[in-house]
Amino acid sequence: MIEIKVPPVGESINEVTLVKWNKPDGSWVERDEVLCELESEKATFELNAEQAGILHHVATEGADLAIGDLACRIDESATRPAAAPSPSPTPPPIATPPRPTESQTAASNPVPAPTPSHPSNEIKATPVAAQIIAETKVDTQHIHGTGPLGKITKNDVLAALAKPGMKAEQTLFSRQEKSEKMSNLRRTVSRRLVEAKNSTAMLTTFNEVDMTAIMELRSKYKDTFKEKHGVGLGFMSFFTKACCIALSEWKAVNAYIDGDHVIYHDYCDISIAVSAPKGLVVPVIRNAESLSMAEIEAKVVELATKARDNKLSMEEMTGGTFTITNGGVFGSLMSTPIINIPQSAILGMHKIQERPMAINGQVVIRPMMYLALSYDHRIIDGRESVGFLVRVKELLENPTLLLAGVDPAKLLLEL
């Protein structure tokens, strides 16, 4: 009988959560087959079978396990069941061209929107109900059919029209409650957010940036950029580039406190806040100051895809000298982001919204975005925080400055 224990997954991680068993108790498993998924405070990983045999669960789903705890046993002396297929020899690897990620494929081949058709051709409904649906354009997804074989009846449609917006499964005046255990990741996020609020002198300064120049640049070159580099041109590369230049000029924003010392960095490891299925994760783009726009965009797609699929490694989740978070993708107009400790600052992007602006004595409509910089006042003074944010604003409103950090005309004239 082989004992399968929780392996070490990182220096500071002492506990993991058994998320789910991929193989039922008492089933036959092959060597190296995935048995279960474990979740640490930073990432999700899998536990594999060391030998073929009969699997016996020891830990239950949802249980918190310490490193070294017993997760399951495998009886390798058991006889292979007749129904279990024998492992086939592994064929030699065949060289194939690299395949694009799902995000790249989706971006290059957008899924066409479904063509609306007559409701009666798509749903099961009585003739009278189908006619009412066609006339009223009611959303049939919210109608629960009570007729034979789930067919929608006239009364079902009328009930849906009487209570617009109500889902079929909703119960009126419900008082039900649900208790759900917090995941290991969510507990860690909660602890770190409270720690950041309680252990730093956090302040937030705001500014706004005119996104006209960047939007025009993207509109002009996005197709050529995608064709040449195989990745879309988004806003994150512009913001990352701008922050790297500003961080090189305002060193304290790229530093952190370690006891009685301040640790400064001559590189920019930019953490990107990503909303993953199991909670907020912050993977890191290493040496972002040395990457091109295309390399930054490719790295963002790679990390976001891994976060969505819960495939981020511990190395990709640790470190970082400065964080960028984009609440604008969810429609946030303004917010005060919380510092990602031990870092000393975080930049919050927000929704781009057209607003009337006074420019050269004239009122014009411009696409504007509010920027928020939350910073630790123990290490970053007001002059540095405002200076950093103003510099980021300047670089974004004049994207040609991102090439060398200075006005090309001044570079030419050596000013």
C-alpha positions in Angstrom: 0.0 0.0 0.0 1.5 3.3 -1.1 0.8 6.5 0.9 0.3 9.7 -1.1 1.1 12.7 1.0 0.8 16.5 0.4 4.1 17.6 -1.1 5.9 20.9 -0.3 4.7 23.6 -2.6 6.6 26.7 -1.5 8.7 28.2 1.3 5.9 30.1 3.1 3.0 27.6 2.5 2.2 25.3 5.3 -1.4 24.4 4.4 -3.5 23.5 1.3 -7.1 22.7 0.6 -8.3 19.6 -1.2 -10.6 21.1 -3.8 -11.9 18.0 -5.4 -11.2 14.4 -6.2 -10.8 13.6 -9.9 -11.0 9.8 -9.3 -13.7 8.2 -7.0 -12.8 6.2 -4.0 -12.2 2.5 -4.8 -11.5 3.2 -8.5 -8.5 1.9 -10.5 -5.9 4.5 -11.3 -2.9 4.4 -13.6 0.6 5.7 -12.8 0.9 9.5 -13.1 -2.9 9.9 -13.4 -4.3 13.0 -11.8 -6.0 12.1 -8.5 -7.1 15.4 -7.1 -6.7 19.2 -7.1 -5.1 21.0 -4.2 -5.3 24.7 -3.7 -2.7 26.7 -1.7 -3.0 30.4 -0.8 -1.3 31.3 -4.1 -2.0 28.7 -6.7 -3.8 25.4 -7.6 -1.8 22.2 -8.3 -2.5 18.5 -8.9 -1.6 15.3 -7.1 -0.6 12.4 -9.3 -0.6 8.6 -8.7 2.9 7.2 -8.0 1.8 3.7 -9.1 -1.1 2.0 -10.7 -3.6 0.4 -8.3 -6.8 0.8 -6.4 -7.3 4.3 -4.9 -8.5 4.7 -1.3 -9.4 8.3 -0.2 -8.2 9.4 3.2 -8.9 13.2 3.1 -12.3 14.5 2.1 -13.1 17.3 -0.4 -12.9 20.7 1.3 -10.5 19.5 4.0 -7.5 21.7 5.0 -4.3 19.6 4.9 -0.8 20.4 6.3 2.2 19.8 4.2 3.1 16.1 4.7 -0.5 15.1 5.6 -1.8 11.8 4.1 -4.2 12.5 1.2 -4.9 8.9 0.0 -3.5 5.4 -0.4 -3.0 3.3 -3.5 -3.1 -0.5 -3.3 -0.6 -1.4 -6.0 -0.9 -5.2 -5.2 -4.5 -5.2 -6.3 -5.5 -7.0 -9.5 -6.3 -4.8 -12.5 -10.1 -5.0 -13.1 -11.2 -6.5 -16.4 -13.0 -3.2 -17.4 -9.8 -1.1 -16.8 -7.9 -0.7 -20.1 -4.3 -1.6 -20.1 -1.9 1.3 -20.4 -0.8 1.7 -24.1 2.8 2.5 -24.9 3.5 6.1 -25.3 4.0 7.0 -29.0 7.1 9.0 -29.9 6.5 12.7 -29.9 5.7 14.3 -33.2 7.0 17.8 -33.9 4.1 20.1 -34.4 3.9 23.9 -34.9 3.0 25.9 -31.8 -0.7 26.4 -31.3 -2.1 29.7 -30.3 -3.6 30.2 -26.9 -7.4 30.2 -26.5 -7.4 33.9 -26.0 -5.4 34.5 -29.2 -7.6 32.2 -31.2 -10.7 33.9 -29.9 -9.3 37.3 -30.7 -8.3 36.3 -34.3 -11.5 34.3 -34.9 -14.3 36.1 -33.1 -17.4 34.0 -32.6 -20.2 35.5 -34.7 -23.3 36.6 -32.9 -26.2 34.1 -33.3 -28.8 35.2 -35.9 -32.2 35.7 -34.3 -34.9 33.5 -35.7 -38.5 32.9 -35.0 -39.0 31.7 -31.4 -41.3 28.9 -32.4 -38.4 27.3 -34.4 -36.1 27.2 -31.4 -38.2 26.5 -28.3 -40.8 24.0 -27.3 -44.1 25.9 -27.0 -47.7 25.5 -27.8 -48.9 27.4 -30.9 -50.7 30.1 -28.9 -47.7 30.5 -26.6 -45.3 30.7 -29.6 -47.5 33.4 -31.1 -47.4 35.5 -27.9 -43.7 35.1 -27.6 -43.2 36.3 -31.2 -45.4 39.3 -30.7 -44.0 40.4 -27.3 -40.3 39.4 -27.8 -40.2 38.1 -24.2 -37.0 36.4 -23.2 -37.7 32.7 -23.2 -34.7 31.9 -21.1 -36.7 33.2 -18.1 -39.8 31.1 -18.8 -40.2 27.7 -17.2 -42.4 25.4 -19.2 -45.1 23.6 -17.2 -46.6 21.7 -20.1 -45.9 18.1 -21.2 -42.1 17.5 -21.7 -41.4 21.0 -20.4 -43.4 22.7 -23.2 -44.1 26.4 -22.6 -47.8 27.1 -22.4 -49.9 30.3 -22.8 -50.1 30.7 -19.0 -46.3 30.4 -18.6 -45.8 33.2 -21.1 -48.4 35.4 -19.4 -46.9 34.8 -16.0 -43.5 35.8 -17.3 -45.0 39.0 -18.8 -46.6 39.8 -15.4 -43.3 39.6 -13.6 -40.6 41.0 -16.0 -37.0 40.4 -15.0 -37.9 37.4 -12.7 -36.0 34.2 -13.5 -38.0 31.1 -13.6 -36.2 29.5 -10.7 -36.5 32.5 -8.5 -38.9 32.3 -5.5 -40.8 35.3 -4.4 -40.0 36.7 -0.9 -37.4 34.0 -0.4 -35.5 34.1 2.9 -33.1 31.3 2.2 -29.4 31.5 3.2 -26.4 29.6 2.1 -23.2 29.0 4.1 -20.1 28.3 2.0 -16.5 27.8 3.3 -14.0 30.4 2.1 -11.4 29.0 -0.2 -7.7 29.0 0.8 -7.1 31.7 -1.8 -10.0 33.9 -0.6 -8.8 33.6 3.0 -5.3 34.7 2.0 -6.6 37.6 0.0 -8.7 38.7 2.9 -5.8 38.4 5.3 -3.4 40.4 3.1 -5.9 43.2 2.4 -6.5 43.7 6.1 -2.8 43.5 6.8 -2.2 46.2 4.1 -4.7 48.5 5.6 -3.4 48.0 9.2 0.3 48.0 8.5 0.8 50.8 6.0 0.1 54.6 6.0 -2.0 54.3 2.9 -3.1 57.3 0.9 -4.6 57.7 -2.6 -4.0 60.5 -5.1 -6.0 60.9 -8.2 -5.6 62.4 -11.7 -7.2 62.0 -15.1 -5.7 61.2 -18.5 -7.0 62.0 -21.9 -6.9 58.7 -23.9 -7.4 60.4 -27.3 -3.8 59.8 -28.5 -3.6 56.2 -27.4 -7.0 55.3 -28.8 -6.1 56.9 -32.2 -2.8 55.0 -32.2 -4.5 51.7 -31.4 -7.1 52.3 -34.1 -4.5 53.1 -36.7 -2.1 50.3 -36.0 -4.0 47.5 -34.2 -4.5 45.4 -37.4 -0.9 45.7 -38.5 0.3 45.0 -34.9 -1.8 41.9 -34.7 -0.7 40.7 -38.1 3.0 41.1 -37.3 3.1 40.1 -33.6 0.2 37.6 -33.3 -1.3 39.4 -30.3 -3.8 42.3 -29.9 -2.7 45.8 -29.0 -4.4 46.6 -25.7 -4.2 49.4 -23.1 -2.1 47.4 -20.6 1.1 47.6 -22.6 0.9 51.4 -22.8 0.3 51.7 -19.0 3.0 49.2 -18.2 5.5 51.1 -20.4 4.5 54.4 -18.9 4.8 53.1 -15.3 8.2 51.5 -16.0 9.6 54.9 -17.2 8.0 56.8 -14.2 9.3 54.2 -11.8 12.8 54.7 -13.1 12.5 58.4 -12.3 10.7 58.1 -8.9 12.6 55.4 -7.2 10.7 55.4 -3.9 7.5 54.2 -5.7 9.3 51.1 -6.9 10.8 50.3 -3.4 9.5 48.7 -0.2 10.3 48.8 3.5 12.3 45.9 5.1 12.6 46.5 8.8 14.7 49.7 9.2 15.8 49.6 5.6 14.3 50.7 2.3 15.0 48.3 -0.6 15.2 50.0 -4.0 14.9 48.1 -7.3 16.7 49.0 -10.6 14.2 46.8 -12.4 10.4 46.8 -12.8 8.6 43.5 -12.0 5.0 44.6 -12.7 2.2 42.7 -11.0 -1.1 42.6 -12.9 -4.2 42.1 -10.9 -6.4 39.4 -12.6 -9.9 38.3 -11.6 -9.7 34.5 -11.7 -12.6 32.0 -11.2 -11.4 31.3 -7.6 -10.6 34.9 -6.7 -8.1 37.7 -7.3 -4.6 36.7 -8.3 -1.6 39.0 -9.1 0.8 37.3 -11.5 4.1 39.2 -12.3 5.6 40.4 -15.6 9.4 40.1 -14.9 11.7 42.9 -16.1 8.8 44.7 -17.8 11.1 47.7 -18.4 13.1 45.5 -20.9 10.2 44.2 -22.8 8.7 45.5 -26.0 5.0 46.4 -26.4 4.3 43.1 -28.2 6.2 41.1 -25.5 4.2 42.8 -22.7 0.9 42.1 -24.5 1.9 38.5 -25.1 2.8 38.1 -21.4 -0.5 39.6 -20.3 -2.4 37.1 -22.4 -0.3 34.2 -21.2 -0.7 35.1 -17.5 -4.5 35.9 -17.8 -5.1 32.6 -19.6 -3.2 30.7 -16.9 -5.1 32.5 -14.2 -8.4 31.6 -15.8 -7.4 28.0 -16.1 -5.9 27.9 -12.5 -2.5 27.0 -14.0 -0.3 29.8 -12.5 2.9 28.5 -11.0 4.3 29.7 -7.6 7.1 31.6 -9.4 4.6 33.5 -11.5 2.6 34.5 -8.4 5.5 35.7 -6.2 7.5 38.9 -6.2 6.6 42.1 -8.0 7.7 45.6 -7.3 4.6 47.6 -8.4 1.0 46.6 -9.2 -1.4 47.7 -11.9 -5.1 46.9 -11.5 -7.9 47.7 -14.0 -11.3 48.1 -12.5 -12.5 49.8 -15.7 -13.1 46.4 -17.3 -16.0 46.0 -14.8 -17.3 49.5 -15.3 -15.6 51.2 -12.3 -15.4 55.0 -12.8 -13.2 55.6 -9.7 -11.9 53.6 -6.8 -9.1 53.5 -4.2 -7.0 50.3 -4.8 -5.4 48.7 -1.8 -1.6 48.2 -1.8 -0.3 44.8 -2.7 2.2 44.4 0.3 5.1 44.4 0.6 5.0 46.8 -2.3 4.6 50.5 -1.7 2.2 51.6 -4.4 -0.5 50.4 -6.8 -2.0 52.1 -9.9 -5.7 51.8 -10.5 -7.1 52.2 -14.1 -10.7 52.9 -14.6 -13.5 53.1 -17.2 -12.9 55.3 -20.3 -15.8 57.7 -20.5 -16.4 60.6 -22.8 -16.7 63.9 -20.9 -16.7 67.6 -21.8 -13.3 69.1 -21.3 -12.1 72.7 -21.5 -9.2 72.8 -24.0 -7.7 76.1 -25.2 -10.8 77.9 -24.2 -13.1 75.5 -26.0 -15.4 72.8 -24.6 -14.6 69.5 -26.4 -15.7 65.9 -25.8 -12.7 63.7 -24.9 -12.4 60.0 -23.8 -11.2 60.4 -20.2 -10.0 57.9 -17.6 -9.5 58.5 -13.9 -6.2 57.2 -12.5 -5.7 56.4 -8.8 -2.4 55.8 -7.1 -2.5 54.3 -3.6 0.8 54.5 -1.8 2.5 54.0 1.5 3.2 57.4 3.0 5.9 56.0 5.2 8.2 55.7 2.2 6.5 57.8 -0.5 5.9 61.6 0.1 3.2 63.6 -1.6 5.7 65.2 -4.0 6.8 61.7 -5.2 3.3 60.3 -5.5 1.9 63.2 -7.4 5.0 63.6 -9.5 4.8 59.9 -10.5 1.2 60.1 -11.4 1.6 63.3 -13.4 4.5 61.7 -15.3 2.4 58.6 -16.1 -0.4 61.0 -17.4 2.1 62.9 -19.5 3.5 59.7 -21.1 0.0 58.4 -21.8 -1.2 61.6 -23.4 1.9 61.7 -25.6 2.6 58.1 -26.4 5.6 59.0 -28.6 7.4 59.8 -25.3 7.2 56.1 -24.5 9.9 55.4 -27.0 12.7 57.2 -25.2 11.0 58.9 -22.2 11.5 62.4 -23.7 10.1 64.5 -26.5 11.6 63.3 -29.8 12.2 67.0 -30.8 14.1 67.6 -27.5 16.1 64.4 -28.1 17.0 65.6 -31.6 18.0 69.0 -30.3 19.8 67.5 -27.3 17.8 69.6 -24.9 
